[in-house]
Amino acid sequence: MRARALVGWNLRRLRVEKSLSQEALGLLAECEPSYIGRIERGRENSTVETLEALAEVLGVHISAFFVIPKPGSERPATLRRGRKPKTAATRPEEG
Protein backbone atom coordinates (compact mmCIF):
# COMPACT_ATOMS: atom_id res chain seq x y z
CA MET A 1 0.00 0.00 0.00
CA ARG A 2 1.38 3.40 -0.97
CA ALA A 3 2.01 6.01 1.73
CA ARG A 4 -0.87 8.31 0.75
CA ALA A 5 -3.32 5.41 0.69
CA LEU A 6 -2.00 4.16 4.04
CA VAL A 7 -2.45 7.56 5.69
CA GLY A 8 -5.94 7.87 4.20
CA TRP A 9 -6.92 4.37 5.37
CA ASN A 10 -5.83 5.09 8.92
CA LEU A 11 -7.30 8.58 9.02
CA ARG A 12 -10.69 7.20 8.04
CA ARG A 13 -10.41 4.32 10.53
CA LEU A 14 -9.51 6.66 13.39
CA ARG A 15 -12.13 9.26 12.47
CA VAL A 16 -14.91 6.66 12.32
CA GLU A 17 -13.76 5.10 15.64
CA LYS A 18 -14.24 8.54 17.23
CA SER A 19 -17.64 8.95 15.46
CA LEU A 20 -16.52 12.18 13.83
CA SER A 21 -17.74 13.32 10.44
CA GLN A 22 -15.26 14.81 7.99
CA GLU A 23 -16.89 18.17 8.64
CA ALA A 24 -16.54 17.89 12.43
CA LEU A 25 -12.91 16.76 12.16
CA GLY A 26 -12.19 19.59 9.74
CA LEU A 27 -13.65 22.18 12.11
CA LEU A 28 -11.69 20.84 15.08
CA ALA A 29 -8.42 20.53 13.13
CA GLU A 30 -8.97 23.82 11.27
CA CYS A 31 -8.91 22.39 7.76
CA GLU A 32 -11.47 21.93 5.01
CA PRO A 33 -13.70 18.83 5.20
CA SER A 34 -13.17 18.29 1.47
CA TYR A 35 -9.41 18.19 2.11
CA ILE A 36 -9.95 15.45 4.72
CA GLY A 37 -12.00 13.53 2.16
CA ARG A 38 -9.19 13.79 -0.39
CA ILE A 39 -6.64 12.59 2.18
CA GLU A 40 -8.88 9.62 3.05
CA ARG A 41 -9.19 8.70 -0.63
CA GLY A 42 -5.41 8.89 -1.06
CA ARG A 43 -5.64 11.80 -3.49
CA GLU A 44 -3.89 14.42 -1.37
CA ASN A 45 -0.38 14.67 -0.01
CA SER A 46 -0.86 15.94 3.51
CA THR A 47 1.76 17.98 5.32
CA VAL A 48 3.26 16.84 8.60
CA GLU A 49 1.72 19.91 10.21
CA THR A 50 -1.76 18.84 9.06
CA LEU A 51 -1.20 15.27 10.23
CA GLU A 52 -0.11 16.60 13.63
CA ALA A 53 -3.30 18.68 13.91
CA LEU A 54 -5.47 15.72 12.91
CA ALA A 55 -3.65 13.40 15.33
CA GLU A 56 -4.14 15.87 18.17
CA VAL A 57 -7.89 16.11 17.53
CA LEU A 58 -8.16 12.32 17.25
CA GLY A 59 -6.12 11.82 20.44
CA VAL A 60 -3.45 9.66 18.81
CA HIS A 61 0.26 9.88 18.02
CA ILE A 62 1.06 10.87 14.45
CA SER A 63 2.54 7.40 13.91
CA ALA A 64 -1.03 6.00 14.04
CA PHE A 65 -1.45 7.18 10.43
CA PHE A 66 1.27 4.74 9.32
CA VAL A 67 -0.04 1.50 10.86
CA ILE A 68 -0.10 -1.19 8.17
CA PRO A 69 -3.46 -3.01 8.08
CA LYS A 70 -3.49 -6.79 8.36
CA PRO A 71 -3.66 -8.62 5.02
CA GLY A 72 -7.26 -9.02 3.89
CA SER A 73 -8.55 -6.20 6.11
CA GLU A 74 -11.67 -4.54 4.78
CA ARG A 75 -11.70 -0.83 4.11
CA PRO A 76 -12.78 1.10 7.21
CA ALA A 77 -16.53 1.60 7.38
CA THR A 78 -18.19 4.95 6.88
CA LEU A 79 -20.37 6.74 9.37
CA ARG A 80 -24.11 6.49 8.91
CA ARG A 81 -25.31 9.41 6.81
CA GLY A 82 -27.52 12.12 8.22
CA ARG A 83 -28.09 13.30 11.73
CA LYS A 84 -27.94 11.04 14.72
CA PRO A 85 -31.39 10.04 16.01
CA LYS A 86 -32.58 12.01 19.01
CA THR A 87 -32.37 10.23 22.33
CA ALA A 88 -34.77 10.64 25.21
CA ALA A 89 -32.30 13.06 26.80
CA THR A 90 -32.28 15.34 23.72
CA ARG A 91 -35.98 15.21 22.82
CA PRO A 92 -38.08 18.14 23.97
CA GLU A 93 -40.59 17.18 26.62
CA GLU A 94 -44.10 16.72 25.37
CA GLY A 95 -46.71 18.59 27.24
N, C-alpha and C positions, 0 to 999 in steps of 0.2 A: 504494500500500500504506500503510495506517495505521501510525502510530508503534509501537503495541503489537505489531502483527503483524510489523513489520520487526525489532524487537528480538527477538521470539520466533524468527523465521526464522534470524537470525544467531547467536543463542545456541545453537540446536540444531545449526547447521552447525559452529560452533566446538567444541562439546562432542563431537560425533561425530568430528571431525578429530583430537581428542586421545584418542579411544577411552575416554571417560569416560561412565559411566552417570549418570542423574539422581541416583541415590543417592550415588555417589562424589563428584560435583560438589557436592551439597548438604553432605556431610560436610566437604569441604575448604573450602567457602565459608561454612560455619556457617549454613545455611538448610535448610528442609525440602525433601526431594525432590519432594513434591507441589506445592510452590510453584514450583519450577523447571519442572515439567510445565505448570502454568498459565501461566507466562510464555511458554514455548515455543508454547503454543496460542493466545497472544494474548488470554488471559482475565484477565490480572493486570497492573495498573499497578505496575511495579517502581520502587523508589526509586533515586536516584542512588547512594546508599551501597551498596545491594545490587548494582547494576551494577558498581560499582568492585570489590567483593569477588569477583564472578564473573570480571571481567576479569583481576584479579590471579592467580587460580587458573588461568585459561586462558592466561595469559602474553601477553595482548594489551592494547592501549590501549582505553579505554572507547568510543572512536569506532568500533571494529570492530562494535559492535552496531547501527550506523546506516548500514552499507554497503548501498546499494540493489542488489538482484540484477539481473542482466541480464534483459531481456525474454525470456520463454519458459523461464526457468530452472525446473527441477523442484525440488520441495520437498526439503530436505536429507533424506538417508536416515536410517534409524534404525540403532541398533546391533543386532547379532544377539542374540536373547534367550538367556537362560541363561548358564551359566558358560562361560568360555573353555576349549577343550580343553586337556588337560595335554600339555605338551611333554616330550621326553626328559629335559630338565633338571629338570622338576618331578615326574616320576614316581618313585615309590619303587623302589629297585633290587629286582629279583626274586632270590630266592636260596634 
